[in-house]
């Protein structure tokens, strides 16, 4: 079933990926684009590897649209709308968006280990021990 057209446009604000261990994490659209354009860095290597899968799109900083449902809505569109118009139209429809309980579990990347694997959550500050 194609979504009802309201001719809304959306601003893509973030992307949600699922890491191989099941952790779902957000990346700002700006950071994602910087990584893709530069074709370098830990984030670029992570999102272009086999360890992550795109799960959702953050829209206008207020909702997350399930990526698979977005693709289906785009393929089902018979009105010739752009992807951003379809995204805007479905971003307020609960049948396309990610529920609040799931969104509350999203993590952020706080760094990477030497092998490029991400750390999630707040960065930990190592304890300094005096050796006097």
LUMMI-690091 format. One record per residue (C-alpha): residue in three letters; z, y, x. Coordinates in pm, whole numbers. Layout:
REM LUMMI-690091
type	c3	c2	c1
ala	Z	Y	X
...
END
This chain:
REM LUMMI-690091
type	c3	c2	c1
unk	0	0	0
unk	-103	337	146
unk	152	619	137
unk	109	908	-104
unk	-59	1204	61
unk	141	1524	87
unk	-63	1669	376
unk	244	1709	592
unk	220	1731	966
unk	484	1603	1200
unk	603	1679	1549
unk	656	1371	1758
unk	990	1428	1931
unk	1078	1092	2083
unk	986	727	2117
unk	1209	425	2077
unk	1152	122	2296
unk	1323	-216	2298
unk	1416	-347	2642
unk	1394	-719	2721
unk	1770	-760	2665
unk	1739	-628	2308
unk	1870	-276	2381
unk	1680	-12	2188
unk	1659	322	2364
unk	1504	663	2310
unk	1282	861	2543
unk	1184	1220	2466
unk	817	1267	2396
unk	807	1526	2674
unk	953	1283	2932
unk	714	1012	2814
unk	409	1238	2846
unk	521	1360	3190
unk	551	998	3307
unk	212	898	3165
unk	31	1203	3305
unk	187	1168	3651
unk	131	790	3650
unk	443	748	3862
unk	819	713	3848
unk	1069	470	3703
unk	997	563	3340
unk	622	519	3390
unk	675	178	3550
unk	915	76	3272
unk	696	168	2974
unk	384	23	3135
unk	550	-307	3222
unk	614	-616	3016
unk	988	-547	2975
unk	965	-304	2681
unk	809	-284	2337
unk	750	34	2132
unk	963	11	1816
unk	978	354	1650
unk	861	714	1665
unk	1106	1004	1640
unk	971	1273	1409
unk	1085	1636	1416
unk	1418	1527	1563
unk	1529	1417	1216
unk	1391	1070	1139
unk	1252	762	1308
unk	946	583	1172
unk	905	211	1234
unk	606	183	1469
unk	454	-129	1308
unk	476	28	962
unk	316	347	1097
unk	23	151	1241
unk	-24	-30	910
unk	-15	300	718
unk	-271	445	958
unk	-501	144	917
unk	-457	150	537
unk	-537	522	511
unk	-859	576	318
unk	-851	955	327
unk	-953	1007	690
unk	-628	1175	787
unk	-525	1214	1149
unk	-247	1000	1291
unk	-11	1297	1297
unk	-85	1371	928
unk	-10	1010	832
unk	306	1020	1040
unk	415	1340	865
unk	349	1189	524
unk	554	874	586
unk	836	1029	790
unk	1043	1106	480
unk	972	777	299
unk	1264	535	336
unk	1029	236	324
unk	880	351	658
unk	1182	496	834
unk	1454	330	1040
unk	1794	318	870
unk	2080	534	999
unk	2289	236	1108
unk	2013	122	1343
unk	1951	474	1472
unk	2321	501	1557
unk	2280	208	1800
unk	2000	371	2002
unk	2086	421	2368
unk	1954	660	2631
unk	1856	580	2986
unk	2112	712	3234
unk	1941	587	3549
unk	1761	300	3716
unk	1865	36	3967
unk	1675	-32	4291
unk	1442	-271	4108
unk	1356	-15	3839
unk	1569	-172	3565
unk	1728	92	3341
unk	2096	168	3293
unk	2189	271	2939
unk	2453	508	2807
unk	2653	758	3004
unk	2620	754	3379
unk	2929	623	3552
unk	3085	823	3831
unk	3213	599	4107
unk	3585	617	4182
unk	3658	782	4515
unk	3922	603	4716
unk	4078	769	5015
unk	4090	561	5332
unk	4346	773	5515
END
